[in-house]
Amino acid sequence: MTNQNGWLKDAAGLRRRAEEKARVRAAALPENLAAPSPEEARRTLHELQVHQIELEMQNEELRHTLEELEDSRARYVDLYDFAPVGYCTLSEQGLILEANLTAAGLLGEARGALIKQRLSRFILPEDQDIHYRHFKKLPETGAQAWELRLLRKATGPFWARIDMTTAQAVGGASVYRTMVSDIAARKLAEEEKAKLEGEKRQLELRQNQNERFAHQKLESVGTLASGIAHDFNNLLGGVLAQSELALEELRAGSNPEEGLNRIRAAAIRGSEIVRQLLCYVGEESGVLELVDVSQIIEEMFELLKASVSRHAVVRSNLGSDLPPVTASPAQLRRIVMNLITNASDALGNQDGVIRVTTRRVRVGRDWAVATLDPLAEGNYLQVEVSDTGRGMTPETQAKVFDPFFTTKSEGHGLGLAVVREIVRSLRGAISIASAPGKGCTFQIFLPCAEYAVQTTHGVISPAEEETLQFQAGTILVVEDEESLRQPISKMVRKAGYSVIEASDGSAALDLIQGKQNHIDVLLLDITLPGASSREVFEAATRLRPDMRLIVTSAYSKAMAAESLAGTVNRFLRKPYRLDDLMGLIRQALQDQQG
């Protein structure tokens, strides 16, 4: 608007100079003129005509100048009003004195409505201090720029950049020329860039964590392999020594029963280590069902008391009417037994108390218990085992769940590692609280199921097992390992049964398809040379529907069922005791008779 006023002043000046020139010419004429001669009259007329022409030319020049000024003013108004940024002039008090249409659009107001309003009225309250901090520096610096959020009447806040410079208005008053730029797109791009950089950092962090985890896993595998080699070398060394001693006693006519019992004990111990290793890698879970944890612990309470040191007193506080959890009873027994055994070892030769507690807890946002694995919000069944023993240092606590890490002189270091893996497989978590000389508390959190327990989880008692009827029958033993097939067949024959042996799947198929053979029970190994165990199973199911099946494998029951693509009702995990095999054979025959 200042430039427009200047142009208008120039046009007025031209007009004034033309008028002044005409007055000077008129004043130069004498007041009393004698009658001019014809020649003077012609000359005077000619001069007047020239003067008229000059005036017309000046008027035309003035008209063109005014037109140019009007065009320039219109272009200026367009450039000012429709500029890509908002322009406004502020008083020293921050009042808007004038504004272009862009500024009015940015603020969501009519241009006339902006006049005499404070610019600060359109600033987000949280950003007011930013505005005032820069605004008060203008008299000293002469120019300031800052970013803040303005409020657009229709759509709400948006990011803007404010540029202000000091200027002198007509009359000498100070004003602030202000430029308002919408930087929302730039801010969004910066936020996206920051988000991408954050995701990149998170990815790098996860990658570093994965690398550390992989390194830890390698260390864990090394410890695991070393522990397995150590324990099995000891077991195999014992088996070899005891078998050689038994052979020597046989040659001398002595009874090698003690040595044979030691060999059997070593085999049982080895099978337990393998079973715990499979639990650790998640391949030994059992059938999941709804389980009353308090009932499970109560049923095994006498066994728990008998399993601990004579210096320990076992006490319980088992909650009643607690919701069930989805697990296998065997898993829960293993968890509780391992924790009780560790608590007993922690007491050593000192008198102390081991306490077992069950309760229901709610995990929410205000949950303060630190668990080794994260817990989702919800209801959990808590199993707590605490002792008054020697406690653990932070360094021991950090390693206590590593496989084959142990502080015991005779431990194999798998107990707590197995506990953690079982709890993980059940979508739970475990916490530990301990200090040297202050005892130790383990807390297991298992997610509550939505339904009540419908059945109990008892086991077949010895008295019930003895009531099973002994029935004569024919057993087909399909086992490729001769060292295992030979003692199995011999034991089954000693029990009074007829035995047919097959060393591979093809021989088993021939025997099943033969019409002359009556087979009551099929003892089938999963891994066979020749025809597969699945082919043998399908042939037996199709040709001998009354035949009862017992499946054996070094793998889990679930893997055996998957391999056969069928239902496995009777299963023996290798290595197994021959007494357990005989019990299953008797059950199978009784079932066939019934």
C-alpha positions, 0 to 999 in steps of 0.5 A: 500500500505504501508504493501505491500511495507514492505512485498516486503522488507522482501523478498529482505532481505532473498535473500540478506542473502542467497547470503551473506552466499554463499560468506562467504563460498567461502572466507573461502576456501584457495587460493592455495590448494594442490591436495586433497587426495581422502578422502578430495576430497570426503569430499569436494564434500559431503560438496558441495552437502550439501551446494547445497541442503541448497541453493535449500531449501533456494530458495524453502523457498524464492519462497514460501515466494514470493508466500505468499507475492503475495497472501497477496498483492492480498488479500490486493488490493481486500480488499482495492479496493472493501471495502464497504466504500471509502478509500482515502489519502489526502495531507495537502492541501486536494488533493487526493493522492490515492483512492480505487475503492469504493471511485471512485464509490461513486464520479462517477469518474475513480480512475485515474481521482481523483488523484490530485483533491481536495475532496472539489470539490465533496462537495455540495456548501451549505455544504462546510463550514461544510467540512472546519470547520472540516478539519482545526481542523485535525492538532490539534485533529488528528481525525475528523468526520462529515456528509455532502452531496457529489456530485456524477457525474451521479446521483447528491447529496447524504448524506455521513459521512467523517472520517479523521485521521492524519498519516505520509507518507514515507518521513515524510510528513503528510497525512490524511487517509480518509474514505467515507461512504454512509449514504443515507439510514440512512438519509432516515430512519431518515427522515421517523422517523422524519416524523412519529414523526411529524405526531404523534405530529400533530395527538396528536395536532389535538386530543387535539384540538378536545378535546378542541373543544368538551369541548367548544361544551359542554359548548356551548350546555349548554349555548344553552340549558340554553338560550332556557329554559330561553326564552321559560319559559318566553314565556310560562309563558307569554302565560299562564298568558295571557290565564288565564287573557283572561279566566277571562275577558270572564267570566266577559263579557269583550273583551280579544282581547288584551290578545289574541294578546299578546299570538299570539305575544309570539307564533310568537316570539317562532317560530322565536327562533326555526327558528333561532335555525334551521338555527344555526344547518344548517337545515333551508337553503331554496332553493339555487339559483343565487342571486344578493346580491346588488339587495337583499340589495337594495330591502330591503333598506327601511326596513333596514332604518325603522329597525334601531334606530332614531339616526342612518343614514344608507348609502350604497355603493353597487357595480354594475355588481358584480358576483352572489353568490349561496344562498337563498334570505331569507338567505341573508336577514337574514344575512344583517338584523342581522348585521344592527340590531346589528350595530343599537344597538351598536350606542345606544342613540348616533348619528352615521352612519351605512354603507353597502358596497358590492364589489368583492375581490380576495383571494390569497396567499397574503391575509391579512384579518383574518377570523374566518374560512379559505378561499380557493383561489378564487373570493368572494363577500364581504358584509361589514357592519360597524358602528361608535358605541361603539365597542367591547373588544377582550373578547367580540369579542371572544364570540360574535358568541356563541349562546345565548351570548348577551350584550343586555338587551332584546336580545336572542343571536342567531343573530350573531351565525345564521349569522356565520352558514349561512355563513359557509353553503355557504362555506364563512367566516366572519371577525370582526374588532373592538375596544372600542370606535372605532366602529365595522366592519363585513365583509362577504365573499361568493364565487362568482358563475360562471354564471350571475343572470337570475331572480330577487327575489321579493316577493308576494306583499299584493296587488298581494295576494288580487287579488287571487280568493277566491274559494269554495272547500273541504279541508281534514285536516290531523293533529294528534294534536287536539289542532292544528287541531281544530282551523285550521278546524274552521278557514277554515270553517269560510272562507266558505270551507268544511272541513273533519278532519282526526286525523291519517294516516289510517283515511286519507287513508280511506277518500281518498279511499272513492268514496263519498268524493270529496277532492280539497286540502289535508293539510298533516302533516308529522309525523302521527300515523297509516299509514305514511304520505308517504302512504297518499301522494302516495295514494292521488297522485295515486287515486286523481291526481287533488287533490292539496297538502299543506304539514306542518311540524315542520321540514324543507321543504327539510326534508319533501320532503325527507320523502314523496320521492316526490316534495313539492310545497306548504309548511308551517313550524310549527308554522304558522299563519292561514292567511298564511294557508288561502293564500296557500289554495286560491292559491291551489284552483286557481291553480286547477281551472286554 
